[in-house]
């Protein structure tokens, strides 16, 4: 194999111009199927201890395999790593809360082929994950209302993602900061958002509930079982920190993107309560089996903990489109 020149792209604006949300959603859905078919090796993410309150760092690795090509066994498609840090204190400094770098390796000789900024890739793949979950698990209605906690980058890209998969969708926002709200609304001049300072009202009026805030130092719920509709999908991005512990026993179905990672992270009491729910199925399993939700009302929750699979596949999609 001829040695490849390593592609280095550390400018998120360049990555934004290449990656489109519809393409990322397609890549994420295929990634879920691969995981459900056992074609992904994904060690739980681990990181060192930091001395800053509200900060953490993780090393996220993955190898992705594929069937086909006349081979009797799955063969390696790509592997890579994302190195991530998160500092809540960055928000006051007008710096990104999350910062990351992604390294991709080719499968034949293990040579690194790309070093990419992971910030926009992380944001857009996270929204892609939520969109795929909503495609399979959201209530079947002519018009959906999505309630959103958080007014940052994740909220922004999730609006794009939900609008790309649902013909009729409206949004209700929790106003926890008037300045952030004004900045957010300016990004969508044609969108008519409903806004409230009552987080109970957000939950009561939502068919899909997205929680996309920073991680609080301890469990600080916005989402309570008494406020839920009978037919609802809950998508928290901050593990169990925004979920009232009493809600779990009221659910009909609960999933995660990766059970080993859930079992590791759920040991931390600042992320999950003592009565953490037992999860027996991953989203990839049900997507690989073409899950059909049906019209029966269900209360469903998905803990997408953020896995390197979608970072690496989205980074590969960026590289493919850049080269073509």
Secondary structure, DSSP 8 states (H G I E B T S, - for coil): ------EEE--HHHHHHH--HHHHHHHHHHHHHHHHTT-EE----B----SSTTEEEEEEEEEEEE--TT-SS-EEEEEEEEEEEEEGGGGGGT--SEEEEEEEE-TTT--EEEEEE-HHHHHHHHHHHHHHHHHHHS---SSEEEEEE--SHHHHHHHHHHHHH-SSEEEEEE-S-HHHHHHHHHT-TT---EEES-HHHHHHT-SEEEE-----SS---SB-GGG--SSEEEEESSTTTTB-GGGGGG-SEEEES-HHHHHHHTT-TTTS-TT------BHHHHHHTT----SS--EEEEE----HHHHHHHHHHHHHHHH-
